[in-house]
Amino acid sequence: MTSPATAQNRVITGAYGYFDPGKLMFGVGDTERDGHGVFIRWHVDTYWDTVVNDKGNGTWTDKYLPYSWPDATLEWKVCVTGVRCSSWVQERL
């Protein structure tokens, strides 16, 4: 069983991502001048979505969840396009 969501983040070479359960919001930042965009891939049950930041090094993108899923499990990971991804983060909403 997963515990209630807390502010989680993941850092990998080239990207930083977080989920804020209080705001039901993701943020993803590009941290390297490498020519690759960054994104967060996430899902709740069968609903999948992606938060994309392709604006380049030093930029940030925030996105709110489109719905509320009380007591559901959220899974997400941060990735550098075509290069690498973090491990999956699992949180209870």
FITORDO-812202 format. One line per field, with one value per atom (N, C-alpha, C, O): atom name; residue number from 1; x, y, z. Coordinates in steps of 0.1 Angstrom, whole numbers. Atoms other than C-alpha are relative to their C-alpha. Example, Ala and Ser with C-alpha at 12.3 -4.5 7.8 and 13.67 -1.06 7.14 Angstrom:
REM residues 2
site (N, CA, C, O, N, CA, C, O)
pos (1, 1, 1, 1, 2, 2, 2, 2)
east (9, 123, 9, 19, -9, 137, -8, -3)
north (-12, -45, 12, 12, -11, -11, 11, 22)
up (0, 78, 0, 7, 0, 71, 8, 9)
REM end
This chain:
REM residues 93
site (N, CA, C, O, N, CA, C, O, N, CA, C, O, N, CA, C, O, N, CA, C, O, N, CA, C, O, N, CA, C, O, N, CA, C, O, N, CA, C, O, N, CA, C, O, N, CA, C, O, N, CA, C, O, N, CA, C, O, N, CA, C, O, N, CA, C, O, N, CA, C, O, N, CA, C, O, N, CA, C, O, N, CA, C, O, N, CA, C, O, N, CA, C, O, N, CA, C, O, N, CA, C, O, N, CA, C, O, N, CA, C, O, N, CA, C, O, N, CA, C, O, N, CA, C, O, N, CA, C, O, N, CA, C, O, N, CA, C, O, N, CA, C, O, N, CA, C, O, N, CA, C, O, N, CA, C, O, N, CA, C, O, N, CA, C, O, N, CA, C, O, N, CA, C, O, N, CA, C, O, N, CA, C, O, N, CA, C, O, N, CA, C, O, N, CA, C, O, N, CA, C, O, N, CA, C, O, N, CA, C, O, N, CA, C, O, N, CA, C, O, N, CA, C, O, N, CA, C, O, N, CA, C, O, N, CA, C, O, N, CA, C, O, N, CA, C, O, N, CA, C, O, N, CA, C, O, N, CA, C, O, N, CA, C, O, N, CA, C, O, N, CA, C, O, N, CA, C, O, N, CA, C, O, N, CA, C, O, N, CA, C, O, N, CA, C, O, N, CA, C, O, N, CA, C, O, N, CA, C, O, N, CA, C, O, N, CA, C, O, N, CA, C, O, N, CA, C, O, N, CA, C, O, N, CA, C, O, N, CA, C, O, N, CA, C, O, N, CA, C, O, N, CA, C, O, N, CA, C, O, N, CA, C, O, N, CA, C, O, N, CA, C, O, N, CA, C, O, N, CA, C, O, N, CA, C, O, N, CA, C, O, N, CA, C, O, N, CA, C, O, N, CA, C, O, N, CA, C, O, N, CA, C, O, N, CA, C, O)
pos (1, 1, 1, 1, 2, 2, 2, 2, 3, 3, 3, 3, 4, 4, 4, 4, 5, 5, 5, 5, 6, 6, 6, 6, 7, 7, 7, 7, 8, 8, 8, 8, 9, 9, 9, 9, 10, 10, 10, 10, 11, 11, 11, 11, 12, 12, 12, 12, 13, 13, 13, 13, 14, 14, 14, 14, 15, 15, 15, 15, 16, 16, 16, 16, 17, 17, 17, 17, 18, 18, 18, 18, 19, 19, 19, 19, 20, 20, 20, 20, 21, 21, 21, 21, 22, 22, 22, 22, 23, 23, 23, 23, 24, 24, 24, 24, 25, 25, 25, 25, 26, 26, 26, 26, 27, 27, 27, 27, 28, 28, 28, 28, 29, 29, 29, 29, 30, 30, 30, 30, 31, 31, 31, 31, 32, 32, 32, 32, 33, 33, 33, 33, 34, 34, 34, 34, 35, 35, 35, 35, 36, 36, 36, 36, 37, 37, 37, 37, 38, 38, 38, 38, 39, 39, 39, 39, 40, 40, 40, 40, 41, 41, 41, 41, 42, 42, 42, 42, 43, 43, 43, 43, 44, 44, 44, 44, 45, 45, 45, 45, 46, 46, 46, 46, 47, 47, 47, 47, 48, 48, 48, 48, 49, 49, 49, 49, 50, 50, 50, 50, 51, 51, 51, 51, 52, 52, 52, 52, 53, 53, 53, 53, 54, 54, 54, 54, 55, 55, 55, 55, 56, 56, 56, 56, 57, 57, 57, 57, 58, 58, 58, 58, 59, 59, 59, 59, 60, 60, 60, 60, 61, 61, 61, 61, 62, 62, 62, 62, 63, 63, 63, 63, 64, 64, 64, 64, 65, 65, 65, 65, 66, 66, 66, 66, 67, 67, 67, 67, 68, 68, 68, 68, 69, 69, 69, 69, 70, 70, 70, 70, 71, 71, 71, 71, 72, 72, 72, 72, 73, 73, 73, 73, 74, 74, 74, 74, 75, 75, 75, 75, 76, 76, 76, 76, 77, 77, 77, 77, 78, 78, 78, 78, 79, 79, 79, 79, 80, 80, 80, 80, 81, 81, 81, 81, 82, 82, 82, 82, 83, 83, 83, 83, 84, 84, 84, 84, 85, 85, 85, 85, 86, 86, 86, 86, 87, 87, 87, 87, 88, 88, 88, 88, 89, 89, 89, 89, 90, 90, 90, 90, 91, 91, 91, 91, 92, 92, 92, 92, 93, 93, 93, 93)
east (8, 0, 9, 19, -7, 12, -5, -17, 4, 12, -6, -4, 5, -6, 12, 23, -11, 13, 6, 0, -8, 40, 8, 9, -7, 60, 12, 21, -10, 82, 8, 2, -7, 110, 9, 13, -10, 133, 10, 6, -10, 166, 8, 13, -9, 185, 8, 5, -8, 212, -8, -13, 7, 195, -14, -20, 14, 161, -2, 4, 5, 144, -15, -21, 14, 108, -6, 1, 6, 84, -15, -21, 14, 48, -4, 2, 4, 31, -15, -24, 13, 1, -10, -22, 9, -13, -7, -18, 5, -17, -5, -10, 2, -21, 7, 0, -7, 6, 14, 20, -13, 37, 8, 3, -10, 68, 11, 16, -12, 96, 9, 5, -10, 128, 11, 15, -11, 155, 13, 14, -12, 189, 13, 24, -12, 214, -1, -12, -1, 224, 4, 16, -4, 223, -9, -7, 8, 197, -12, -20, 11, 172, -11, -8, 11, 137, -1, 6, 2, 125, -15, -23, 14, 92, -3, 6, 5, 72, -11, -20, 10, 52, -7, -1, 8, 24, -13, -18, 13, -7, -7, 0, 9, -36, -10, -17, 8, -54, 3, 14, -2, -59, 2, 4, -2, -55, 15, 22, -14, -20, 2, -7, -3, -5, 15, 22, -14, 28, 0, -8, -3, 41, 13, 23, -11, 65, 6, -1, -7, 92, 10, 21, -10, 110, 5, 9, -4, 119, 15, 20, -14, 156, 5, -2, -7, 181, -4, -6, 4, 171, -15, -19, 14, 134, -8, -3, 8, 105, -14, -19, 14, 70, -8, -4, 9, 42, -13, -18, 13, 9, -8, -3, 9, -20, -7, -9, 8, -38, -13, -19, 13, -69, -12, -23, 11, -90, 5, 17, -4, -90, -4, -15, 3, -87, 2, 13, -2, -93, 4, -3, -4, -75, 6, 7, -6, -60, 15, 20, -14, -24, 5, 1, -6, -4, 14, 21, -14, 28, 5, -2, -6, 52, 15, 21, -15, 88, 4, -4, -5, 109, 10, 18, -9, 128, 7, 1, -6, 152, -3, 1, 5, 138, 12, 22, -9, 156, 13, 21, -12, 182, -2, 4, 1, 171, -12, -18, 12, 143, 4, 12, -2, 142, -8, -15, 9, 126, -14, -15, 13, 89, -2, 4, 4, 75, -14, -22, 14, 43, -5, 2, 6, 21, -15, -22, 14, -13, -6, -2, 7, -36, -10, -17)
north (-12, 0, 12, 13, -13, 35, 10, 11, -10, 62, 13, 14, -12, 96, 8, 7, -7, 118, 11, 18, -11, 141, 6, -1, -6, 165, -9, -10, 9, 142, 6, 14, -5, 150, -10, -20, 8, 133, 9, 18, -7, 146, -11, -20, 8, 130, 10, 21, -9, 144, 6, -1, -7, 170, 4, 12, -3, 172, -1, -8, 0, 179, 0, 8, 1, 170, -2, -7, 1, 172, -1, 2, 0, 165, 7, 3, -7, 188, -5, 0, 6, 169, 11, 9, -11, 201, 8, 12, -7, 217, -9, -5, 10, 185, 5, 6, -6, 199, -6, -10, 4, 187, 12, 22, -10, 208, -8, -18, 7, 198, 11, 20, -9, 217, -6, -18, 4, 214, 6, 18, -4, 215, 0, 3, 2, 209, 6, 5, -5, 226, -12, -12, 12, 193, -2, -12, 2, 198, -9, -11, 9, 174, 7, 14, -4, 183, -9, -20, 9, 169, -1, 7, 2, 155, -8, -15, 9, 138, -8, -3, 10, 107, -4, -9, 3, 100, -7, -7, 7, 79, -2, -4, 4, 73, -10, -7, 11, 40, -1, -3, 2, 39, 14, 14, -13, 77, 3, 4, -3, 85, 14, 18, -13, 119, 4, -4, -5, 138, 15, 22, -14, 171, 3, -3, -2, 184, 13, 23, -13, 211, -2, -8, 1, 215, 14, 18, -14, 252, 2, 13, -1, 245, 2, 3, -1, 247, 12, 23, -10, 267, 4, 14, -3, 267, -10, -21, 8, 253, 0, 9, 2, 240, -6, -16, 5, 235, -4, 2, 4, 216, -7, -15, 6, 208, -13, -14, 12, 174, 5, 14, -5, 177, -5, 1, 6, 157, -3, -3, 4, 147, -15, -19, 14, 110, -3, -8, 3, 106, -14, -24, 13, 76, -8, -21, 8, 66, 0, 8, 0, 57, 7, 4, -7, 81, -5, -7, 4, 69, 10, 14, -9, 92, -1, -7, 0, 95, 12, 17, -11, 123, -5, -14, 6, 118, 12, 23, -9, 135, -7, -19, 6, 129, -8, -2, 8, 100, -4, -10, 3, 96, -9, -20, 7, 85, 4, 14, -3, 83, -4, -12, 4, 82, -13, -18, 11, 53, 6, 18, -5, 55, 4, -3, -4, 73, -3, -1, 4, 60, 7, 7, -7, 81, -2, -4, 2, 78, 14, 23, -13, 108, 1, 12)
up (0, 0, 0, 7, 2, -9, 10, 13, -9, 17, -7, -19, 6, 11, -6, -2, 8, -14, 8, 16, -5, -3, -11, -22, 11, -24, -4, 4, 5, -44, -12, -19, 12, -69, -5, 3, 6, -92, -8, -15, 7, -105, -8, -3, 8, -134, -8, -9, 8, -156, -12, -20, 11, -178, 4, -3, -3, -160, 15, 23, -14, -127, -1, -8, 0, -120, 14, 22, -13, -91, -2, -12, -1, -81, 13, 24, -12, -56, 3, -4, -3, -40, 5, 3, -5, -24, -11, -10, 12, -58, -11, -21, 10, -78, -13, -24, 11, -101, -2, 8, 4, -119, -4, -9, 5, -127, -6, 0, 7, -151, -5, -13, 4, -157, -8, -6, 8, -183, 6, 8, -7, -166, -7, -2, 8, -194, -14, -20, 13, -226, -9, -14, 7, -245, -13, -20, 11, -272, 1, -8, -3, -256, 8, 17, -8, -243, 12, 12, -12, -210, 2, -3, -2, -199, 12, 17, -10, -172, -6, -12, 5, -181, 13, 22, -12, -156, -4, -15, 2, -152, 14, 24, -11, -128, -6, -15, 6, -135, -15, -18, 15, -173, -7, -19, 6, -178, 0, 11, 2, -192, -6, -14, 6, -200, 2, 8, 0, -205, 2, -4, -2, -193, -7, -3, 9, -220, 3, 4, 0, -217, -11, -9, 11, -250, -3, -14, 1, -244, 2, 0, -2, -236, 14, 23, -13, -208, 8, 3, -9, -178, 0, 7, 1, -186, 9, 12, -10, -165, -6, -13, 4, -173, 12, 18, -10, -147, -7, -17, 6, -154, 12, 19, -10, -131, -6, -18, 4, -131, -5, 0, 5, -152, 8, 6, -8, -127, 14, 16, -13, -91, 1, -3, -2, -83, 15, 18, -15, -45, 2, -3, -4, -31, -11, -9, 11, -64, 1, 8, 1, -71, -12, -24, 10, -92, -2, 7, 3, -110, -10, -19, 10, -128, 0, 10, 2, -140, -8, -16, 8, -154, -10, -7, 11, -187, -8, -8, 11, -211, -13, -14, 12, -245, -8, -11, 8, -263, 7, 1, -8, -235, 12, 12, -12, -201, 8, 5, -9, -175, 14, 16, -14, -137, 2, -7, -4, -119, 2, 3, -3, -114, 14, 23, -14, -84, 1, -8, -2, -69, 12, 23, -11, -47, 1, -9, -2, -32, 1, 8, 0, -40, 11, 12)
REM end
